[in-house]
Amino acid sequence: MTNQFQNIGAWQKAHKFVLSVYEATKSFPDFERFGLCSQFQRAAVSIPANIAEGYKKLGRADKLRFYNIAQGSLEECRYYIVLSKDLGYINENKYDQLVISIEETSKLLNAYCKGVADNNFSNQL
């Protein structure tokens, strides 16, 4: 049983993903500052933020609602990774790094959601 959201593996991976998104978007064109950069960063931040918020919710359904929002933001980021590569804003290496990072985050978040849904735990992983 964890006593802080920072101890959740899914949150830890999501936080690392956010840091990598901010690093990647530093090199985007200036005209994307309020476009793709902002959208990508906001969606990425939404993942660990919703995990953190859901962590303190008392009911299972309420927790899962926030974790589902995090999953939606994660899928939004999957698209932004593809778009960033297709627009030439990130190279193949950075693309691969982001894909691996988001996939690891997704697997942990899905497992955490399943554990909460199955009532195996409410604040673990």
N, C-alpha and C positions, 0 to 999 in steps of 0.2 A: 504494500500500500504506500503510495507516495503522499507527501504532504505539501507539495508544491508542483505547479504545472511544469516548471522547468525540469522536473525529473521524468517527465513523460518522453519516451523515446521518439514518438511521432512529432512532438513539439520541438525537440532538439534538432531533428533532421530538417523540419520545416524552417527553423530559424537559420540553419546553415544555408538552406536554399535561398532564403531572402537575402542573405549577405552576398551570395554568388550572383543573384539578379542585380543587386545594386552595383556590384563590380562590373558586370557585363554591360549594363546600360550607361556606364560612364563614357563609353566610347561611341554611343549613338549620336547621330547628327543633332546639332543644336535645335533644328526645327522640330525634332521629335520630343523635346523636353516636356511639353504639355500634351503630347499625344501618346505614342506608344510607350515611351519611358514611364510616364505617369501611370498609365493603365497597368502596365506590367508590374511596376513596383507596388501599386495598391493591391492588385490581386495577390501578389506574393505575400505581402504583409498580412493580408486577410487570413491566410492559412494558419500560422501560429497564433494570431490574435484570437481567432474563433476557437481554437483548441484551448487556449487559456481561459476564455470566457466560459466555454462549456464546462470546463473542469470544476468550476465552483457552483454550477447549477445542481440543485438537489434532486430533481426528478430525472429518471432515465430518458424519458421522451424529450425533455428540455435539453439535456446534454447532447442527445443524438441530433437534435435540430441544429445546434451550433457546429457539431462535427460534420454534418452534412453540408452546411454552408462552407466549411473549410474544404471539403471534397470538391464542391463546385468551383471554388476559387482555384484549386489545384488544377482542375481540368481547363479552366480559362488560361492558366499559365502554360499548360501544354501547347495550346494554340499560339501563344505569344512567342514561345521558343521556336516553333516552326516558322512563324511569320518573320521573326528577327533573322533567321538563317536565310530565308528566301529573299528578303530585302537586302541581304549582304551586310547586315549590321553585326553579325557574329560569324566567326569562322567555324569550320567543321569541328575543330577541337573543342571550342567553347560550347558548341551545340551538343556534342557528345557528353560533355561534363554536366550541362544543365539537364539533359535527358536522364542521365544516370541518377542525378540528385533528386529530380522530381519523382522518378520511379521508386527510389528507396523511400522517399517521404510517403508516397501513395500506399505502398505496401504496409508500412507501419501504421498509417492512419486507418486504413481499411481493417487491419487486425485489431486495432484499438476499438474501433466502432463495433466490430463483431463481438468483442469481449463485453462491451457495455450493453449491447443489444441482447446478448445471451445471459446477461446479469451475472457474469463471472467475476466482474470487478467494476468499480465505478471510477476509481482514481488510481489506476495502475498503468504499467508499461513504460 
